[in-house]
Amino acid sequence: MESRKQTIMAVLPMVCLGILIICSNTAIEGAKRGLALWANVIVPTLLPFIILTNIIIHGKTLSLAANHPVIKKYQPCIILSIFVGFLCGYPMGGKFVNDLYTGGFIDSRLANILLVLCNNASPMFILGYVIRYGLESLVSPFFVFALLYIPNIIIFLLRYIRYKKQALHAATFQLMLKPATMAELITQSIQSILLIGAYIMIFSIITELLMGYATNLLLLPISSLEITVGIALLKNAALMDTKKTALILALTAFGGFSSIAQTKSVANNSALSFLSYTIWKLLLSVITGSLAFFIIS
């Protein structure tokens, strides 16, 4: 089995290279589309936000929060994971949860529960891209955030009640973040946005290669490869506005397979279960899309 896997991993890059050579024009168009989307939308929307949140995370803000009596009374790991995850979005929410797990502050079960809760599209992405571009500001931001966040929080609470075990006593909690200079924080932010751009480009190429098969039946699977390209595809699809809105919100709740790859890359050599994460995200996607469809209808 291991030798077969190694053979596949050795042959796969050659197959992909052959596809790129044979379908070079299509691949170039996909790369252009992904990189244009990244440069024109993702960078101006997310990069300033990532830099500021990195400053907040590595500055004194989280240290003060961790020592706040209200936060100390409850699970600081959970509160700070929620703060970082919901503020920064993926893959940084997943990275923070992974850091807590690899540092021994939480066990793998709680880490997997928090990974689903905290690894989401950032508020800036939802406001700037999903609502403004994908939904053309026709849907209330309150409605969008409620549909995306409330099911996620309810599922987290149900899973946490079953967990029944505190991962770490609040009094012993310590932040594991190393101090960093402004130049280092900006460099980290640029590395994060470049990583996101690389995955957008790769999945945009795959999406472009599959575009010829984007019938109504295959539109959602193809769109789910990468969220930004997927939302653009759904926006321009010949669908009723109700279905289009529901599918865009469902895709936003899922995050796309590109976001899973991004998160896995920053949580390398971790025991976090990305199969479980994907299943829970798919469930949230179905719930969010169904609620959106029935409420709007």
Residue pairs with C-beta under 8 A, 6 or more apart in sequence:
19 27
19 209
20 27
20 205
23 209
26 208
26 209
26 211
27 205
27 208
27 209
29 208
30 201
30 204
30 205
30 206
30 207
30 208
30 209
31 201
31 204
31 205
33 204
33 208
33 229
34 197
34 200
34 201
34 202
34 203
34 204
34 205
34 226
34 229
35 197
35 200
35 201
35 204
37 200
37 204
37 228
37 229
37 232
38 196
38 197
38 200
38 201
38 228
39 197
41 128
41 129
41 133
41 228
42 125
42 129
42 193
42 196
42 197
42 200
42 228
43 193
43 197
45 124
45 125
45 128
45 129
46 89
46 122
46 124
46 125
46 193
46 196
47 189
47 190
47 193
49 88
49 122
49 124
50 88
50 92
50 189
50 192
50 193
51 185
51 186
51 189
53 84
53 87
53 88
53 92
54 180
54 185
54 188
54 189
55 182
55 185
56 62
56 87
57 84
57 88
57 96
57 177
58 177
58 178
58 179
58 180
58 185
62 80
62 83
62 84
62 175
62 177
63 175
65 71
65 79
65 80
65 83
66 72
66 76
66 80
66 173
66 174
66 175
71 79
71 80
71 170
72 170
72 171
72 173
73 170
74 170
75 166
75 167
75 168
75 170
76 168
76 170
76 173
77 100
77 105
77 106
77 110
77 114
77 167
77 168
77 173
78 114
78 160
80 96
80 175
81 93
81 96
81 97
81 100
81 114
81 117
81 118
82 117
82 118
84 92
84 93
84 96
84 118
85 92
85 93
85 94
85 96
85 97
85 114
85 117
85 118
85 119
85 120
86 93
86 118
86 120
86 122
86 123
86 149
87 122
87 123
88 96
88 122
89 120
89 121
89 122
89 123
89 124
89 125
90 119
90 120
90 121
90 122
90 255
90 259
90 262
90 263
91 119
91 192
91 195
91 196
91 259
91 262
91 263
91 265
91 266
91 267
92 192
92 266
93 115
93 118
93 119
93 120
94 115
94 118
94 119
94 263
94 266
94 267
94 272
95 263
95 266
95 267
96 118
97 106
97 111
97 114
97 115
97 118
97 119
97 267
97 272
98 111
98 115
98 266
98 267
98 270
98 272
99 176
100 106
100 111
100 114
100 176
101 107
101 108
101 111
101 270
101 271
101 272
102 270
103 176
105 167
105 168
105 173
105 176
106 114
106 167
106 168
107 167
108 271
108 272
108 273
109 163
110 163
110 165
110 167
111 272
112 272
112 273
112 276
112 277
113 156
113 159
113 160
113 163
114 156
115 263
115 272
115 277
116 152
116 155
116 156
116 159
116 277
116 280
116 281
116 284
117 152
117 153
117 155
117 156
119 255
119 259
119 263
119 277
120 148
120 149
120 152
120 255
121 130
121 148
121 227
121 252
121 255
121 259
123 145
126 141
126 144
126 145
126 148
126 252
127 141
129 228
129 231
130 144
130 231
130 248
130 249
130 252
131 137
131 139
131 141
131 144
133 231
133 232
133 235
134 231
134 232
134 234
134 235
134 248
134 252
135 144
135 245
135 248
136 235
138 241
138 245
139 245
143 295
144 249
147 249
147 253
147 288
147 291
147 292
147 295
148 249
148 252
148 253
148 288
151 253
151 284
151 287
151 288
151 291
152 253
152 284
155 280
155 283
155 284
180 188
195 262
195 265
195 266
196 262
199 226
199 258
199 259
199 261
199 262
200 226
200 228
200 229
200 258
202 258
203 225
203 226
203 229
203 256
203 257
203 258
203 261
204 226
204 229
206 225
207 222
207 223
207 225
207 226
207 229
207 230
207 233
210 218
210 222
210 225
211 222
213 222
214 222
214 233
216 239
219 233
219 234
219 237
220 247
220 250
220 251
222 230
222 233
223 229
223 230
223 231
223 233
223 234
223 247
223 251
224 230
224 251
224 254
224 256
224 257
225 256
225 257
225 258
226 256
226 257
226 258
227 251
227 252
227 254
227 255
227 256
227 258
227 259
230 251
230 256
231 248
231 251
231 252
234 244
234 247
234 248
234 251
235 244
235 248
237 244
239 247
242 293
242 296
242 297
243 293
245 292
245 296
246 289
246 290
246 292
246 293
246 296
247 289
249 288
249 289
249 292
250 285
250 286
250 288
250 289
250 292
251 285
252 288
253 281
253 284
253 285
253 287
253 288
253 289
254 281
254 282
254 284
254 285
255 281
260 274
260 277
260 278
260 281
263 274
263 277
264 274
